[in-house]
Amino acid sequence: MDDLEAVRRGDRQARERWVAAWWPHVYRMALAMTGREPDAEDLAQETMMAGLAAVERFRGESAESTWLYAILLRKHLSRLRRPAALPRAVSPSREADVEDALALLADLPPEQKLAAMLFYVEDLSIKEISRALGVNGATVRWRLFRVRQILKRKLGSDSPKIVCKELL
């Protein structure tokens, strides 16, 4: 949080370090949400800009990651509500395992897909996910349970959680 405090004070180098540190995480989630690299870049950039603009309002009641993922989620949902939202497609340029995982998750409802990405990819706790999504922990657990059921049906596996973690 030292860089965040320096960003608040207007330190340009701290701002650059903060963006560089968080960009890969935000971009990876944006890519998982949109499925398209250009859309992910736009969404990640919007998220980082919004985060920097709101840095003064961050109270530290949650982790920076939770705060940024909440911003990312709001930006993504806003984009989905736009009439010109593009269909999500898996990009062929990514590595096969990530492509396979995203393909498995592509048909999930956005709420379940996001919960799965935050839990399995970003390794957030149920509590952190519930804060980021603005829902209670039971809702997050239910969404993850539904994801595991769907993956189990798709993969024919007795252990979808393990398969999911390996793929993601």
ABEGO torsion letter per residue (X at the ends): XAAAAAAAAGBAAAAAAAAAAAAAAAAAAAAAAAGBAAAAAAAAAAAAAAAAAAAAABAGABBAAAAAAAAAAAAAAAAAABAABBBBBBBAABBAAAAAAAAAAAABBAAAAAAAAAAAAAGBBAAAAAAAAGBBAAAAAAAAAAAAAAAAAAAGBABAAAAAAAAX
